[in-house]
């Protein structure tokens, strides 16, 4: 008889009995319509126009809404907008808001709220700012109708208003949108499918969202960021856990429901867990980028920048960052592998060492030190930096790797000084494909140089001219041709080196169903079955 | 001198100490690498936007002016506002102080309850198996890193036996049972090193006292060994033990960050680490001042307690 019981099973039974008195309350907290999610980072700054990180975008998607949205096939769909018209001369866009839209404080959403929201956002967002240079006037027509009048035709109006990643044009009440864009809003009132529970907000630790019962969803099914946003849970709790091992254990132990970004080397144990599903809901994924500083030696010379590319092998970077080829793809595509503007022109992603050495010689390289900034906060950043340093040393370059936390790296990379005076030469960076899929939104293709460009400060009038051409083009096929020309030119002058594309699967409880496939984690449409 | 008088005198004497703590906290941050404005401004910010944010935060002022402004507000009970979240630093500290204080108290109570008897018994049976076991445990407690102990308990007691939750904190207001249930593993994890420390000090102190004449006299009088050890000897050995417990409490308040991370306790340790990574100067400065004040206050209480355990020690 006792053979049926192992010592361990007896211990487990005893343990369960001991804990039983306290367990029910916890079990109750886990059930019902509450999703407890550990995201890639905690929420600290809550103004999505100021917080340019993905946390700001994800927070904004919960509580605010946008005029237009991008669906899973990259089509622009009306979201808050009911109908819209474009005049024959393509200069006047007339938008009519859906009826019944209300902010969380009960006030109706009107044209008077939309216009200052767009104006405030455009002061912070690159794509918005560019569109505004073409805008002659944004004016209300009536409570639900407003017009955007252009000085000259602009081909990216709807794409800009449907921007799928930071900074998104969220609509706020006029009194909040009146705030200067450098001044964060302190009241969190949107018209989105969730309400922010301010009283439970613990910056860096916990943010709580409740279903907005007054939200008027579109009738279409959810599709990417577009379509209906029907919330099927009561609460969504965004919990911070600094230790991913703890978060994985908590998911396996059913203490949380959703883990956004478990490190890739942790995925096998989560896949093996009985009640956990590991799946990818963001097919666009992420891209890494190598950025060189055009202002300081040795990368102020085009040939030496090109030498870095020919010394590099995307597969080596991706192996160091992700490890498992199931989750990554080498590709030269600067606008993403599966996006409408995807193209492989410019590089075959493989090394050509002889050419790299030849380019170094042509560039007159004399052993100038290249200072590489290596962020140590994440293996996605640190692994690839180590690989690059080794590749460059192999072709005879003098590389100094300076390791630092992400905060120090951010402060350092804005310095335009020489390396001898605290400047830098190169660094690795990771971003979402959605940030790079449009030549106007892609900050790494901002080639306005020292006075206006993104860190690294490439300067190239040809690329800027092509980006302007892209902005004015309204035909999709013609846009693709221009985008390809931009990519080719970017490889020639070496604005940056794409490091390949990778996926970041989500791990979640099997009790969660119908998670929306989108470039950001979404909690509308999701059902919790147990 | 009355206790109140001593308290007042000692309190006044720690003001310069806190001033130095404040100055060092302020200057260290300013000379460290990193810039909160670069993080806040984001990738799209132009120089004008960066300058506007810097001006809004007062970070464009001379360092001396920034320090004096902060000091002046602090003297009025205002620790400033978080650069990142925009919330008052006092509110952030109030949100986070509960888990840190809770796990510190449970740890120190558990450590004293377990560590002192182990030390006393090890001294009483010097050289025996209990002494050797106690000292082996003590060495292990010092040698094994806290995070490894934490993962061991999680694997064994949470993942294998399902006895305790893997992570999280429940405030006392939600019920004593749940509160203690969530704090059990963090307490077991943190207390190992303090049990080791307290047991070693208690053993050493007791060994010294047990060899003194008054203990021999007590035994000669025929007092039971239990009374000799725990009443006469332990009280005389208490001062070093109280010292180490006091230091332990102070170290715990500032040193629980690893445990807070492993068990996802939203405490002050994590607040300060997050703030350092984000270069959230007002929060870091505020927490350092609070930690500094707590450290000084605990040391003051420990000093005052000496005369309770040993009346020969004057409060003056």
Contacts between the chains, C-beta under 8 A, distances in Angstrom:
chain1	res1	chain2	res2	distance
A	8	B	160	8.0
A	11	B	161	6.3
A	12	B	160	7.7
A	12	B	161	5.6
A	12	B	162	7.0
A	15	B	157	7.8
A	15	B	161	4.0
A	15	B	162	6.3
A	15	B	163	4.5
A	16	B	161	8.0
A	16	B	162	6.2
A	18	B	163	6.6
A	19	B	162	6.8
A	19	B	163	5.2
A	19	B	164	7.2
A	19	B	181	7.6
A	21	B	177	6.8
A	22	B	177	4.9
A	22	B	178	6.0
A	22	B	181	4.7
A	25	B	175	7.3
A	25	B	178	6.1
A	26	B	165	6.8
A	26	B	178	7.4
A	42	B	274	7.5
A	44	B	84	4.7
A	44	B	85	5.0
A	44	B	274	7.6
A	44	B	278	6.9
A	45	B	40	7.3
A	45	B	84	5.3
A	45	B	85	6.2
A	45	B	86	7.5
A	46	B	85	7.2
A	46	B	86	7.7
A	50	B	40	7.0
A	50	B	42	7.7
A	51	B	42	7.6
A	52	B	42	3.0
A	52	B	43	6.0
A	52	B	44	6.3
A	53	B	42	7.4
A	124	B	42	7.7
A	124	B	44	6.4
A	124	B	45	7.8
A	124	B	49	7.4
A	125	B	44	6.4
A	126	B	44	5.0
A	166	B	42	7.8
A	167	B	42	7.9
A	167	B	44	7.1
A	180	B	52	7.7
A	181	B	49	7.6
A	182	B	49	6.2
A	182	B	52	4.4
A	182	B	53	5.1
A	182	B	56	5.8
A	183	B	56	6.6
A	184	B	86	5.3
A	186	B	86	6.2
A	202	B	95	5.2
A	202	B	96	7.8
A	202	B	266	6.3
A	203	B	82	6.9
A	203	B	84	7.1
A	203	B	85	3.6
A	203	B	87	6.0
A	203	B	92	6.7
A	204	B	85	7.4
A	204	B	266	7.9
A	204	B	270	7.4
A	204	B	271	6.7
A	204	B	274	4.8
A	205	B	95	7.5
A	205	B	96	7.5
A	205	B	266	3.9
A	205	B	270	7.6
A	206	B	266	7.0
A	239	B	264	7.7
A	240	B	264	7.8
A	240	B	266	7.5
A	241	B	167	6.8
A	241	B	264	4.8
A	242	B	261	4.6
A	242	B	264	7.5
A	242	B	270	6.4
A	242	B	273	7.8
A	242	B	274	8.0
A	243	B	261	5.0
A	243	B	262	5.7
A	243	B	264	7.2
A	245	B	151	7.2
A	246	B	154	7.6
A	246	B	166	6.4
A	246	B	167	5.1
A	246	B	261	7.5
A	246	B	262	6.0
A	246	B	263	7.0
A	246	B	264	5.5
A	247	B	167	7.9
A	247	B	264	7.9
A	249	B	154	6.0
A	249	B	158	7.0
A	249	B	159	6.2
A	249	B	166	4.5
A	249	B	167	7.4
A	250	B	166	4.7
A	250	B	167	5.1
A	250	B	168	7.8
A	250	B	264	7.4
A	252	B	159	7.1
A	253	B	158	6.2
A	253	B	159	6.7
A	253	B	162	7.8
A	253	B	165	7.2
A	253	B	166	4.9
A	255	B	165	5.9
A	255	B	166	5.8
A	255	B	167	6.5
A	255	B	168	6.7
A	377	B	277	7.7
A	404	B	33	6.7
A	405	B	34	7.7
A	405	B	277	6.0
A	406	B	277	7.1
A	407	B	34	4.4
A	407	B	39	6.0
A	407	B	276	8.0
A	407	B	277	5.3
A	407	B	278	6.2
A	407	B	279	5.2
A	408	B	33	4.2
A	408	B	34	4.6
A	410	B	34	7.5
A	410	B	35	7.4
A	410	B	38	4.7
A	410	B	39	5.2
A	411	B	33	6.3
A	411	B	34	4.6
A	411	B	35	3.7
A	411	B	38	4.5
A	411	B	39	7.6
A	411	B	279	7.6
A	412	B	33	6.9
A	414	B	35	7.8
A	414	B	38	5.3
A	414	B	50	7.9
A	443	B	43	5.5
A	443	B	44	6.7
A	452	B	46	6.8
A	454	B	43	6.5
A	454	B	44	8.0
A	455	B	43	7.7
